Amino acid sequence: MDVVVCNILIKAMFMVGLFEDAFAIYKGLQKMDISANSITYFTLIDGYCKAGRIDEALEIFDEYRNKSISSSACYECIILGLCEKGMADMAGDVFIEYIKKGLPLDKKLYMMLIEATFNLKGAESVLEVMYRIEETGFQTLPVLCTDAVYFLCKMGFPEASYDILSAMRTEGLEWASLCYYSILGSLLFEGKKLLARLILGPFVKIYGMSDLRVCEIVLKYLCLHDVKKSLVFLSSMNEKNRNITIPVAVFKTLINEGRVLDAYELLVGAKYNLAPMDVVSYTIIIDALCKKRHIREALDICTLAVKKKGIALNIVTFNSVINGLCHQGCLTEAFRLFDSLERIGILPTEVTYGTLIDALAKEGLLHDANMLLERMLLKNLEPNTRIHNSLINGYCKSGLLDEAIKIFHDLEMRNLKPDGFTVGALINGYCLKGDMEGALNLFLEFKRNGFLPDFLGFMYLVRGLCAKGRMGESWGILREMLQTPSVVDLLGRVDSGAESDSVENLLVFLLDRGSIYEAVALLNKVGSMHFSTGRNSSLRTLDPHTEVTPSINNRIGFHSVAYDDVEKEDNNMVEICGGEDVKTEQLKDFESFYSRIHSLCSKGDLAKANRLTKLLMEL
């Protein structure tokens, strides 16, 4: 028996899970006067690491170290095993030893170490690893640093990658230029233009505009900073026969920042210097323009894509355009486009029909909406809950509650489940008829079946009950409303402006005080922020189909109101605020009022807090 046979036996023992037998064969080698070789140690270390028995693997690795055997495979195996076990520091020590032995470097190995260090200790710890490697005098450090920079930029930490570049760039300017390029690209992609500008200056000074990569980064920066300047710069590059293109990511960044018109101007102005764009890229821009109601510009992009670039638009693109036309009130044009789809070989989808049915229902053209629904059914397309909701909402707002109930029964017959919008629309139908008993019974019936209205549905019911003077029932519905997850989530997206409290807590306080009207007024303000009103609707009939998704920092806005600009309330303000110098202070918005009310409540001045809340409603 020789070492080759023993290695095969050890491997076989590991494959069937007989770890003790594998170890016994290894220990018996000395008795058989057989010397273990690098393959023996690798087989043992690999077997233990794959089984998750890292302690036994380390014992074998320590024995391997004491032998005069050099094997990169053993080092790589134990480093990978340590990284997988989250032992990044020990893996780093072994890697430093690996480098000092002059063994060949494998990218997979050091990237595993970098990733493990990043996952366990964060982005800044990667720089510490680079410093440790630098101390070894490692010759190809710039290559390793470049890969580390790429990794951190990919993970969204360009600032940390710049720290690596600053510390290591003297090791090789050629590699440093690639790092600059990667870092600046990541910063610009994330919209961090200020930091990108600070880094861009030294980049241009070091490498000059003769480097095409520098020109590309400058162009990308200008595109995100000032579109007009970017087009001028691009024109000058074209005159010098410098072929640079605008990447698709630039348009996505502009759209994410809400600068859809800038994206349009850049796309039209640089149509001959664009990176290859597919139908998805054009559709994203067209959809963004339609949502911002820039329908003419969206149609211009459609023309550019089809006639200049030869892009075949798909139904997703046309759905965006039809939706944009409907929101602009251009129903005739929307239906012309809809009627032309089949002629050009594009089949409308449920989304297409749903958009048009919703638009017709909002305009009160319910007969036409039903006709379109029948046409949809003939195409073997099944209407979903949203389409039924559009019809239910339209019938309810037109005072045709019985028809709305028929649509609801059709929804149930199709085994579709109602949602919060369905419940809210039907409640609104009863409220518009003045039948609060019917609305309340409907609410209770849906509640028993596990369905609650959305925010607007609750508001319809509460306002209707308040109008009838049924304050006790209004109070109960408001309590139920504040326990509904969808409502709590919506209120949580409102920034109250106070660090220690929330709009939800203020509503609870008002209800505990029995201040129902004040609570309703506050909820009206929340609704006005989250929902836009329909064409013929008031705050009482906010249109749930046009919900606006605000950012977490959006706040409920009031007109700026100065104390000395409201003379009739000036004395009240001075009295409520306890004689403070209110002449120089302004209540600019909801946050100012909320902070004052919260302060009074904290001091126990509940009467003054209640008076200030009523004053808020009168402004």
Salt bridges, closest charged atoms under 4 A:
GLU20 OE2 - ARG53 NH2 3.68
ASP46 OD2 - LYS50 NZ 3.20
GLU56 OE2 - ARG53 NE 3.09
ASP62 OD1 - ARG65 NH1 3.11
GLU63 OE2 - LYS27 NZ 3.57
ASP89 OD1 - LYS121 NZ 3.13
ASP93 OD1 - ARG132 NH2 2.63
GLU97 OE1 - ARG65 NH2 2.92
ASP147 OD1 - LYS107 NZ 3.68
GLU159 OE2 - LYS192 NZ 2.76
GLU190 OE1 - LYS192 NZ 3.03
ASP211 OD2 - ARG213 NH2 3.63
GLU257 OE2 - LYS193 NZ 3.53
GLU257 OE1 - ARG259 NH1 3.15
ASP262 OD2 - ARG259 NE 2.92
GLU265 OE2 - LYS228 NZ 3.43
ASP287 OD2 - LYS291 NZ 3.14
ASP339 OD1 - ARG375 NH2 3.66
GLU342 OE2 - LYS379 NZ 3.18
ASP358 OD2 - LYS362 NZ 3.27
ASP358 OD1 - HIS545 NE2 2.87
GLU363 OE2 - ARG535 NH1 2.53
GLU382 OE1 - ARG414 NH1 3.03
GLU403 OE2 - LYS406 NZ 3.52
ASP410 OD2 - HIS388 NE2 2.82
ASP410 OD2 - ARG414 NE 3.11
GLU412 OE1 - HIS409 ND1 3.49
GLU437 OE1 - ARG470 NH2 3.12
GLU473 OE1 - ARG470 NE 2.47
GLU480 OE1 - LYS447 NZ 2.81
ASP489 OD2 - ARG493 NE 3.69
ASP495 OD2 - ARG555 NH2 2.89
ASP501 OD2 - HIS598 NE2 3.26
ASP512 OD1 - ARG479 NH2 2.13
ASP543 OD2 - LYS362 NZ 3.70
GLU547 OE2 - ARG493 NH2 3.97
ASP570 OD2 - LYS583 NZ 2.13
GLU575 OE2 - ARG611 NH1 3.19
GLU580 OE1 - ARG596 NH1 3.33
GLU585 OE2 - ARG596 NH2 3.11
GLU591 OE2 - ARG555 NE 2.70
